[in-house]
Each structure stands twice: as C-alpha cells, then as structure tokens.
C-alpha cells in the first residue's frame, strides 16, 4: 500500500467494517429485551394483550438470526446492501412490535433510534439517509395508528395528545440529530486514523530512503580506495604494455570500468550525502536537500540563509532526521504548486530558536480554511484558481497534515498565514501563502557546546 492508495480511503465501503456476527449479537440482545418486556407487561403489570401477534413478530427476528447464522460464516463482512437490509428489517420488525403494543404510547419506542445510529456509523450517506427516512415514516405510522394497551380493568393507556405529539417530534429530531452526530464523529475519527496511517507510511518511506542513501554512500566511501588502487595499477600497466597493443587494450578497459564504477557510486551516493558518518549536516544543507526535488519545476526558488541580527552564533549543525526532511519537502512542494513564479525560503536562527519561512507569490490560503489548515481531508478549495495550478488535482489536505505532524514530532511549531497582497505588485514582495516553522535550538542541536565526539568507522546497518 502506498500513499497514493489512500486517496480512495474516503470512498471505500464503510459497511465492510462490520461483521455479520456483531449485528446478530446485537439483535439477540434486542430479541431478549423484547421478550422480557412483554412478559413483564403481561405477568407483572397485568396488561391485556393478545400475545400471538407479538410472539410471531419476535419469532420472525429469531428465525432471521438463525438462518443468517447457518447460511453465512461468523467472520463474514457485510456489504453495503446486506447491512442496509439487516437494519431496515430491524426497523420494520421493531415498528410492527410497537404497533401491536401501543405505538408511541409504549415508552420503548425510543429504541427505534438504535438501528439508525448504527447505520450512521457504518453505512454510506445515501444508505443512512434512506434508513433515517424509513424510521421517520415508521414513527409517523405508529404515531397515527396502533393497537392500544389496556389495563386489566379495560382502561386504555394513552398519552395526552400534546405529550403524544411531543414524543413523536422528539423521536424524529432524535433520528436526525443522533444520526448526524454519530456520523460526524465517526467520520472525523476515521479521517484522522487514515491520515495518521499515511503519516506513518510517509515517515517509513523517508526512513528507508535515508537508510538506502546511507548504504550507498558507505559503499562509495569504502570502495573509493580499492577503485583508486585499480586505476593506479591500470595506469602503470598501460605504460608497461605500450609495445603490446592487445594487452594494453585490456588494461585501458580496466581503467575505464573503474572510472565508470566511481561515477556510478558518486551519483548514487548523492541521496545519502557523502558518507554514512554524516548523520548531521548544516541547517542550510538540510533545507536545500528538502527543496532539491522541486528546484527544477519552473519556479524561481531562492534561499536567504542568515542569523538573526542579535545573534552572533555560527550556523547550527542539526540531525538529518527523516521527519524534518519530509515535512519541509511537503511544505515546499505545496508552495511551488500554488505559486505563480517565485518561492522564497528564509532560514534564520537565534541563540535559542531556528526559523524556516516558506513564502510563495500565489493567491495564498483560502480564508475559509486557513483556521483548519493541518487537519486531514480539508477538501474545500477555490476551484477556479487552484484548479489552474494543479490540473486534475483534488487535494484532501493530507500533504499539509503529514508535514505538520512530522515536523511537530521533531519539536517544531507551525504557523500559516497570508501575506499583504496589496503591497506585492508595487514592492516586489512575495506575499501569497506563508508557512513559518520554528524549533527550539536545543531540540535540533546535539549538545550545548557544539562539540561532537568522533563517529568512528562505518558500522553495518542491522535489520
């Protein structure tokens, strides 16, 4: 599974999350409750009730559970249609039972909210809406027509008309409110879970790339000496074999291939810098490495590297942590994608903090979402503007969420803002979207004195 696969997470079958066994167990509990309620009503409170029709209604639910248990395995995951059919059956069965036992005069009418709430958490929106409408229709029917409950002396148990209407209204509002509430909470939880999964995958990918670069760099470092020796010996052989053309051609081939091996290792080693020892690098080097994939994309990306005016410290040396590189890379990619011609990256530091400011000359963040930037699956964009810059792109805010999560994991704080657009044209200021990343110096720099112990020889990377 790759990051690209996560684009389909919000479109997948929500009902596939629920096992048949789960709904069957819930239905068994409901059946048990219905049986107990009828027994208590008739045996304890002496309500006059024809027990036959309610027993048949409960028996239908028992039969449906038994058939489902024997026909399907317990581990079966329900499809959208199957889950919707089961919940529709529960709503209709409970409505029929309520019709036979007083309708809305029965306090257990409240239980009709249960299937709708479950549907809101596991089904697609259209299925949830259909079941919600079915529940409202059923509530309205039993609110109008129902078999009344009678005491032993023949007294009918009826709510006053105002209370009866109020109970109907409360059930309808409950179906709508609880359904929407449960769905919204579940959707946000699932979106956050999907986004965190994407973040973990991005970090794992960046870590693998960093480790691979380190291995290649170590190979380039370790093989440098033997390749140089081969080249030196081949040069001597070329001189000694001047009078033997055939052997001299072989020696020339050896030297050429040694040079080719050196060039290949050198080009492969760029991803891991120069050596496995270089687990740390200058702040500027880490920022430039993060920006490197986006420097040749038709935008003018400029760097301004300088200490704060009140700081006399040298540029800090920081760890080349994958979360920092990947997080900054995502922010820079976003700036390049939505810029018009130019992106500015300012790197500054003081005695206590490190600042990286990424600004572009685009149209900035939409005001409608600027307060929610960094939340996963923020979909709202200005299609007429952003669509021109990213043709066919339908962002979910996942890239910024990953960047924010990874950078905050490294100890950073992020702020998102828009620059003063009215001054941009007149003064040449890059003032579209502005992202500022701030770290405490102690988080990025090992040791307070800046002294680093010797790293020693390359060590094998173990699984």
C-alpha positions in Angstrom: 0.0 0.0 0.0 1.3 3.4 -1.0 0.4 7.0 -0.2 -1.4 7.2 -3.5 -3.7 4.3 -2.4 -5.0 6.5 0.5 -6.9 8.7 -1.9 -9.6 6.0 -2.0 -10.0 5.7 1.7 -13.0 8.0 1.9 -14.8 6.2 -0.9 -14.5 2.6 0.3 -17.4 0.5 1.5 -17.9 1.6 5.1 -20.2 -1.3 5.7 -17.4 -3.7 5.1 -16.0 -2.8 8.5 -18.9 -4.7 10.3 -19.1 -8.4 10.7 -22.4 -10.2 10.5 -21.7 -11.7 13.9 -21.7 -8.3 15.5 -25.2 -7.3 14.2 -26.5 -10.8 15.1 -25.4 -10.5 18.7 -27.0 -7.1 18.9 -30.2 -8.5 17.5 -30.2 -11.3 20.0 -29.9 -8.8 22.8 -32.9 -6.9 21.3 -34.9 -10.1 21.0 -34.2 -10.9 24.6 -35.3 -7.4 25.7 -38.5 -7.7 23.7 -39.4 -11.0 25.3 -38.7 -9.8 28.8 -40.7 -6.5 28.2 -43.8 -8.5 27.0 -43.5 -11.0 29.9 -43.2 -8.2 32.5 -46.1 -6.2 30.9 -48.4 -9.2 30.9 -47.3 -11.0 34.1 -46.3 -8.2 36.4 -48.5 -5.3 35.3 -51.5 -7.4 34.1 -51.7 -5.6 30.8 -54.3 -7.1 28.5 -52.6 -8.1 25.3 -53.0 -10.7 22.6 -49.7 -12.4 22.9 -49.9 -14.2 19.5 -49.1 -11.4 17.0 -46.2 -10.0 19.2 -44.8 -13.6 19.5 -44.9 -14.1 15.7 -43.1 -10.7 15.2 -40.4 -11.7 17.7 -40.2 -15.2 16.1 -39.5 -13.6 12.7 -36.5 -11.9 14.2 -35.3 -15.2 15.8 -35.8 -17.0 12.5 -33.9 -14.4 10.6 -31.0 -14.7 13.1 -30.9 -18.5 12.9 -31.0 -18.5 9.1 -28.2 -15.9 8.9 -26.1 -17.9 11.4 -26.4 -21.1 9.5 -26.1 -19.7 5.9 -23.1 -17.3 6.5 -19.9 -17.8 8.4 -19.4 -15.8 11.6 -16.5 -13.9 10.1 -18.5 -12.6 7.1 -18.1 -8.9 6.4 -21.4 -7.3 5.3 -21.7 -5.5 2.0 -23.5 -2.2 1.8 -26.7 -3.8 0.6 -26.6 -6.6 3.1 -26.0 -4.2 6.1 -28.8 -1.9 4.9 -31.2 -4.8 4.5 -30.5 -6.0 8.0 -31.0 -2.6 9.6 -34.2 -2.0 7.6 -35.5 -5.3 8.8 -34.8 -4.3 12.4 -36.6 -1.0 12.0 -39.7 -2.7 10.4 -39.7 -5.5 13.0 -39.5 -3.1 15.9 -42.2 -0.8 14.4 -44.5 -3.8 13.9 -44.0 -4.8 17.5 -44.6 -1.3 18.7 -47.8 -1.1 16.6 -49.1 -4.2 18.4 -48.1 -2.8 21.8 -49.4 0.7 22.0 -47.4 2.6 19.3 -45.9 5.8 20.7 -47.7 5.2 23.9 -45.1 2.5 24.5 -42.0 4.0 26.1 -39.8 1.5 24.3 -40.5 3.3 21.1 -37.2 5.1 21.9 -35.3 2.0 20.8 -36.1 2.7 17.1 -33.2 5.2 17.3 -30.7 2.4 17.7 -30.6 1.0 14.1 -30.4 4.5 12.7 -27.5 5.4 14.9 -25.6 2.2 13.9 -26.4 2.9 10.2 -24.9 6.4 10.6 -21.5 5.0 11.7 -21.1 2.1 9.2 -23.0 2.9 6.0 -22.7 5.3 3.2 -24.5 8.6 3.4 -27.3 7.6 1.0 -28.0 4.4 2.8 -28.0 6.2 6.1 -30.5 8.8 4.7 -32.7 6.1 3.4 -32.9 4.3 6.7 -33.4 7.5 8.5 -36.4 8.4 6.3 -37.7 4.8 6.8 -37.5 5.2 10.6 -39.3 8.6 10.4 -42.1 7.1 8.3 -42.5 4.1 10.7 -42.6 6.5 13.7 -45.3 8.5 11.9 -47.3 5.4 11.2 -47.3 4.1 14.7 -48.0 7.6 15.9 -51.2 7.6 13.9 -52.4 4.0 14.1 -51.6 1.4 16.8 -53.2 -1.3 18.9 -53.7 0.4 22.3 -52.5 -1.1 25.6 -55.2 -1.9 28.2 -55.1 -2.5 31.9 -56.8 -5.5 33.4 -59.9 -3.3 34.1 -60.1 -2.2 30.5 -58.5 1.2 31.0 -56.6 2.4 27.9 -53.1 3.6 28.4 -52.9 6.7 26.2 -50.7 9.8 26.4 -52.3 13.2 26.4 -52.4 14.5 22.8 -49.8 17.2 23.5 -47.4 14.7 25.1 -48.1 12.2 22.2 -47.2 14.8 19.6 -44.2 15.9 21.6 -42.9 12.3 21.8 -43.3 12.0 18.0 -41.4 15.2 17.5 -38.6 14.2 19.9 -38.2 10.8 18.1 -38.0 12.5 14.7 -35.5 15.0 16.0 -33.6 12.2 17.7 -33.3 10.2 14.4 -31.9 13.3 12.6 -29.7 14.7 15.4 -28.2 11.4 16.7 -27.7 10.1 13.2 -25.8 13.2 12.1 -23.9 13.5 15.3 -22.8 9.8 15.3 -21.8 10.1 11.6 -19.8 13.3 12.0 -17.8 11.9 15.0 -17.2 8.6 13.3 -16.1 10.3 10.0 -13.6 12.5 11.8 -12.2 9.6 13.8 -11.8 7.6 10.6 -10.3 10.5 8.7 -7.8 11.1 11.5 -6.9 7.4 11.6 -6.4 7.3 7.8 -4.3 10.4 7.9 -2.1 9.1 10.8 -1.6 5.9 8.8 -0.5 8.0 5.8 1.9 9.9 8.1 3.4 6.7 9.4 3.8 5.4 5.8 5.4 8.6 4.7 7.9 8.6 7.6 8.7 4.9 7.0 9.3 5.6 3.3 11.6 8.6 4.1 13.5 6.5 6.7 14.0 3.7 4.1 15.3 6.2 1.6 17.6 7.7 4.1 18.9 4.3 5.1 19.4 3.3 1.5 21.2 6.5 0.8 23.4 5.8 3.8 24.2 2.3 2.5 25.1 3.6 -1.0 27.2 6.4 0.5 29.0 3.9 2.7 29.7 1.7 -0.4 31.0 4.7 -2.3 33.3 5.6 0.7 34.5 2.1 1.3 35.1 1.3 -2.4 36.8 4.5 -3.1 40.2 3.3 -2.1 40.2 0.0 -4.0 38.9 1.7 -7.1 41.7 4.2 -6.9 44.2 1.4 -6.5 42.8 -0.4 -9.5 43.0 2.8 -11.5 46.6 3.4 -10.4 47.7 -0.1 -11.3 45.9 0.1 -14.6 47.8 3.3 -15.5 51.1 1.6 -14.7 50.1 -1.4 -16.8 49.3 1.0 -19.7 52.8 2.3 -19.6 54.4 -1.1 -19.3 52.3 -2.6 -22.1 52.9 0.2 -24.6 54.5 -2.4 -27.0 51.7 -5.0 -26.6 48.6 -3.5 -28.1 46.2 -6.3 -27.2 47.1 -6.4 -23.5 47.3 -2.6 -23.4 43.7 -2.5 -24.7 42.6 -4.8 -21.8 44.4 -2.6 -19.2 42.7 0.5 -20.7 39.3 -1.2 -20.4 40.0 -2.0 -16.7 40.8 1.7 -16.1 37.7 2.8 -18.0 35.4 0.5 -16.0 37.0 1.6 -12.7 36.2 5.2 -13.6 32.6 4.2 -14.5 32.2 2.4 -11.1 33.4 5.6 -9.4 30.9 7.8 -11.3 28.0 5.4 -10.6 28.7 5.3 -6.9 29.2 9.0 -6.8 25.8 9.7 -8.4 24.1 7.1 -6.2 25.7 8.5 -3.1 24.1 11.9 -3.5 20.9 10.8 -1.9 22.8 9.9 1.3 25.2 12.8 1.0 28.9 11.8 1.1 29.1 9.2 3.8 27.2 7.1 6.4 29.1 9.2 9.0 27.2 12.3 8.0 24.1 11.8 10.2 24.3 15.5 10.8 24.6 18.5 8.5 24.4 22.2 8.4 20.9 23.7 8.7 21.2 25.1 5.2 22.2 21.7 3.8 19.1 20.0 5.3 16.8 22.7 4.0 18.3 22.6 0.5 18.1 18.8 0.5 14.4 19.1 1.3 13.9 21.5 -1.5 16.0 19.8 -4.1 13.2 17.7 -5.9 11.3 21.0 -6.6 14.1 23.3 -7.8 13.7 22.5 -11.5 9.9 22.8 -11.7 9.7 26.2 -13.5 9.6 28.3 -10.4 12.3 30.6 -9.1 13.2 29.2 -5.7 15.5 31.4 -3.7 17.2 30.9 -0.3 18.1 33.5 2.3 20.4 32.0 4.9 21.4 34.3 7.8 21.3 34.6 11.6 19.1 36.9 13.4 20.5 40.4 13.8 21.1 39.9 17.5 22.7 36.5 17.1 26.5 36.0 16.7 26.4 32.2 16.7 27.5 30.2 13.7 25.0 28.3 11.6 23.8 25.3 13.7 24.6 21.7 12.7 21.5 19.6 13.0 20.5 15.9 12.7 19.3 14.8 9.2 16.1 13.4 10.6 13.7 11.9 8.0 10.6 13.7 9.5 12.3 17.1 9.2 13.3 16.5 5.6 10.0 15.0 4.5 7.9 17.6 6.4 9.8 20.6 4.8 9.7 18.9 1.4 5.9 18.7 1.6 5.6 22.4 2.6 8.0 23.4 -0.3 6.1 21.3 -2.7 2.8 23.0 -1.7 4.4 26.4 -2.2 5.8 25.5 -5.6 2.5 24.0 -6.7 0.5 27.1 -5.9 3.0 29.8 -6.6 2.9 31.9 -9.8 6.6 32.5 -10.4 8.6 32.6 -7.2 9.1 30.9 -3.8 11.3 32.3 -1.1 12.8 30.1 1.7 14.3 32.1 4.6 16.4 30.2 7.1 17.3 32.1 10.3 18.5 31.3 13.7 19.0 32.9 17.1 20.7 31.7 20.2 17.6 29.8 21.3 15.5 29.2 18.1 15.6 28.1 14.5 13.2 29.5 11.9 12.4 28.3 8.4 9.9 30.6 6.5 8.5 29.4 3.2 6.6 32.0 1.2 5.2 32.0 -2.4 3.7 34.6 -4.7 0.4 32.7 -5.3 -3.1 33.6 -4.1 -2.5 32.4 -0.5 -4.6 30.1 1.6 -8.4 30.4 1.2 -9.8 32.4 4.2 -12.5 29.7 4.6 -10.0 27.0 5.6 -7.0 28.9 7.0 -8.0 28.2 10.5 -8.2 24.5 9.8 -5.0 24.1 7.8 -3.2 21.0 9.0 -6.4 19.0 9.6 -6.7 15.9 7.4 -9.1 15.8 4.5 -9.9 19.5 4.3 -11.4 19.5 0.8 -12.6 23.0 0.2 -10.6 24.8 -2.4 -11.2 27.6 -4.8 -11.6 25.5 -7.9 -11.3 28.4 -10.4 -7.9 29.4 -9.0 -6.3 26.2 -7.6 -7.6 24.0 -10.4 -5.4 26.0 -12.9 -2.3 25.4 -10.8 -3.0 21.7 -10.2 -5.0 20.4 -13.1 -7.0 17.3 -12.2 -5.9 17.7 -8.6 -8.4 17.1 -5.8 -6.5 17.6 -2.6 -7.7 16.4 0.8 -5.2 18.4 2.9 -3.4 15.2 3.6 0.0 16.6 2.5 -0.1 19.5 4.9 -1.3 17.2 7.6 1.6 14.9 7.1 4.0 17.8 7.0 2.6 19.3 10.2 2.5 16.0 12.0 6.1 15.1 11.1 7.5 18.5 11.9 5.7 18.7 15.2 7.0 15.3 16.0 10.5 16.8 15.6 9.6 19.5 18.1 8.6 22.3 15.7 5.7 24.7 15.8 4.0 25.7 12.6 2.0 28.9 11.7 0.1 29.5 8.5 -0.7 33.0 7.2 -1.2 35.1 4.1 1.0 38.0 3.2 0.0 41.6 2.4 -1.2 41.1 -1.2 -1.9 44.8 -1.9 1.9 45.5 -1.5 3.1 42.6 -3.5 3.0 44.1 -7.0 4.2 47.5 -6.0 7.2 46.5 -4.0 8.0 43.1 -5.4 7.2 41.3 -2.2 6.5 37.5 -2.3 3.3 37.5 -0.2 1.0 34.7 -1.0 0.9 31.8 1.4 3.5 32.0 4.3 4.4 29.0 6.4 6.8 29.5 9.3 8.4 26.5 11.1 10.0 27.2 14.4 12.2 24.9 16.5 13.9 25.4 19.9 17.6 25.3 19.3 18.1 22.6 21.9 15.8 20.2 20.0 17.8 20.3 16.8 21.4 20.6 18.1 23.1 17.9 19.9 24.9 19.2 23.0 25.1 22.8 24.1 28.8 23.3 23.3 28.5 22.2 19.7 31.3 19.7 20.1 30.7 16.2 18.6 32.6 13.1 19.6 34.3 11.1 16.9 31.9 8.9 15.0 34.5 6.1 14.2 34.3 3.7 11.4 31.2 2.8 9.4 29.1 0.2 11.2 26.9 -2.4 9.4 23.2 -1.5 9.4 21.3 -4.3 11.0 17.6 -5.2 10.5 
